[in-house]
Amino acid sequence: MMISHIAFIGCIITIASIPTVTCSIWCYSCVSTQPGCGDDGVDWWLHSSITCPKDDDMCVKVIERRDGEALITRDCLSNLIGIKTNIPGDTFEGCRPAAPQKKLANYVENSVIQFDLQRKHWTNTTYCFCQLEHWCNSSSSMIPTILLIPISLAFYLLIMF
């Protein structure tokens, strides 16, 4: 009888922990200058996913192009908000061009071109947003997490009877 109570408590703890695991979206966080993070996707052997810090967060893929070279950045939107100044106001599902920055660094005198204070190095910047599935760059589902409930229930019933 004691074993069935322990199994029941284990099932309750397992079921109670599921919302904390699945409430935030999981995204890849990498830059295309790193191996395994290119235009064709992410090598999941090299880059693990991160859990976005906010519950209503989304994954972002930023594609910056100039003269045939491209820089691709993948991360959570909440992580990029403090870094990128040209995020479009419309962050719904899909891709759109970056917001124009006409007033960025107007009153700054700088002779070092590499600082790129006006952010003019990249001529074409596109933001792609997604939040309907984990790892937006490679389709995945929540089936392993959803299967945890019937498996823990079956385990409880097996020990109980």
C-alpha positions as CSV (number, residue, x, y, z in Angstrom):
1,M,0.0,0.0,0.0
2,M,2.9,2.4,0.8
3,I,4.3,1.8,-2.7
4,S,1.1,2.9,-4.4
5,H,1.0,6.1,-2.4
6,I,4.6,6.8,-3.4
7,A,3.8,6.1,-7.1
8,F,0.7,8.3,-6.9
9,I,2.8,11.2,-5.5
10,G,5.4,10.6,-8.2
11,C,2.6,10.8,-10.9
12,I,1.2,14.0,-9.4
13,I,4.7,15.6,-9.3
14,T,5.3,14.6,-12.9
15,I,2.0,15.9,-14.1
16,A,2.4,19.1,-12.1
17,S,5.8,19.8,-13.6
18,I,4.7,19.6,-17.2
19,P,3.3,23.2,-17.6
20,T,6.6,24.6,-16.3
21,V,8.5,22.7,-18.9
22,T,6.3,23.5,-21.9
23,C,5.0,27.0,-21.2
24,S,7.9,28.8,-22.9
25,I,9.1,28.2,-26.4
26,W,12.5,26.6,-27.2
27,C,14.6,28.4,-29.7
28,Y,18.1,27.9,-31.2
29,S,20.6,30.6,-30.2
30,C,23.4,30.9,-32.6
31,V,25.1,33.1,-35.3
32,S,26.1,31.9,-38.7
33,T,29.7,32.6,-38.0
34,Q,29.6,29.5,-35.7
35,P,29.9,26.0,-37.3
36,G,26.5,24.3,-37.7
37,C,24.5,27.5,-37.8
38,G,24.0,28.4,-41.4
39,D,21.5,29.4,-44.0
40,D,20.4,25.8,-44.5
41,G,19.5,25.3,-40.8
42,V,21.0,24.4,-37.5
43,D,23.0,21.3,-36.6
44,W,21.3,20.2,-33.4
45,W,24.4,18.1,-32.5
46,L,26.4,21.4,-32.1
47,H,23.8,23.8,-30.9
48,S,21.4,23.0,-28.1
49,S,18.1,24.9,-27.7
50,I,17.4,27.5,-25.1
51,T,14.2,28.2,-23.3
52,C,13.0,31.7,-23.9
53,P,12.8,33.8,-20.7
54,K,9.2,35.1,-21.3
55,D,6.0,33.0,-21.6
56,D,4.8,35.0,-24.6
57,D,8.2,35.0,-26.4
58,M,8.9,33.9,-29.9
59,C,11.9,32.6,-32.0
60,V,13.6,35.1,-34.3
61,K,15.8,34.5,-37.3
62,V,17.6,37.7,-38.5
63,I,19.1,37.6,-42.0
64,E,21.4,40.5,-42.7
65,R,22.8,40.7,-46.3
66,R,25.3,42.8,-48.2
67,D,27.0,42.1,-51.5
68,G,26.6,38.4,-51.4
69,E,27.6,37.9,-47.8
70,A,25.0,37.1,-45.1
71,L,24.9,37.0,-41.4
72,I,22.2,34.9,-39.8
73,T,21.3,35.3,-36.1
74,R,18.9,33.0,-34.3
75,D,17.6,33.7,-30.8
76,C,14.6,34.6,-28.7
77,L,12.9,37.9,-29.4
78,S,13.3,39.0,-25.7
79,N,17.1,38.5,-26.0
80,L,17.4,40.6,-29.2
81,I,15.3,43.5,-28.1
82,G,18.2,45.1,-26.2
83,I,20.7,44.5,-29.0
84,K,18.9,45.2,-32.3
85,T,17.5,48.6,-32.8
86,N,15.6,47.9,-36.1
87,I,13.1,45.2,-35.0
88,P,9.9,45.7,-36.9
89,G,6.8,46.7,-34.9
90,D,4.8,43.9,-36.4
91,T,6.2,40.7,-34.8
92,F,3.5,38.3,-35.9
93,E,4.3,35.0,-37.6
94,G,6.3,35.4,-40.8
95,C,9.2,37.4,-42.4
96,R,9.4,41.2,-42.9
97,P,12.1,43.8,-43.6
98,A,13.7,45.7,-40.8
99,A,12.4,49.0,-39.5
100,P,14.1,52.1,-40.9
101,Q,16.4,54.0,-38.5
102,K,16.6,57.5,-39.8
103,K,17.5,59.1,-36.4
104,L,20.2,56.6,-35.3
105,A,23.5,58.3,-34.5
106,N,22.7,61.6,-36.3
107,Y,24.6,63.7,-33.8
108,V,27.7,61.6,-33.4
109,E,31.0,62.5,-35.0
110,N,33.0,59.3,-35.6
111,S,35.8,58.7,-38.1
112,V,36.2,55.0,-37.4
113,I,34.2,53.2,-40.1
114,Q,34.3,49.8,-38.3
115,F,32.1,51.1,-35.4
116,D,29.2,51.4,-37.8
117,L,27.2,53.5,-35.4
118,Q,24.5,54.2,-38.0
119,R,24.2,50.5,-38.8
120,K,24.7,51.0,-42.6
121,H,27.0,47.9,-43.1
122,W,24.1,45.5,-43.9
123,T,22.0,46.8,-46.8
124,N,19.2,44.3,-46.5
125,T,17.9,43.0,-43.1
126,T,15.0,40.6,-42.7
127,Y,13.4,39.4,-39.5
128,C,11.5,36.1,-39.5
129,F,9.3,35.5,-36.4
130,C,7.7,32.2,-35.3
131,Q,6.0,31.0,-32.1
132,L,3.7,28.2,-33.0
133,E,6.2,25.4,-32.6
134,H,9.5,24.7,-30.8
135,W,12.8,25.1,-32.7
136,C,11.2,27.0,-35.6
137,N,14.2,26.2,-37.8
138,S,13.5,22.5,-37.5
139,S,10.0,21.2,-37.1
140,S,9.5,19.3,-33.9
141,S,6.5,18.5,-31.8
142,M,5.5,18.2,-28.1
143,I,4.6,14.5,-28.5
144,P,7.3,13.3,-26.0
145,T,6.0,15.6,-23.3
146,I,2.3,14.9,-24.1
147,L,3.0,11.1,-23.9
148,L,4.4,11.6,-20.4
149,I,0.9,11.9,-18.9
150,P,-0.5,8.5,-20.1
151,I,2.8,6.8,-19.4
152,S,2.9,8.0,-15.8
153,L,-0.8,7.1,-15.4
154,A,-0.1,3.6,-16.7
155,F,2.8,3.3,-14.3
156,Y,0.6,4.2,-11.4
157,L,-2.1,1.8,-12.4
158,L,0.5,-1.0,-12.9
159,I,1.9,-0.5,-9.4
160,M,-1.5,0.0,-7.8
161,F,-3.0,-3.3,-9.1
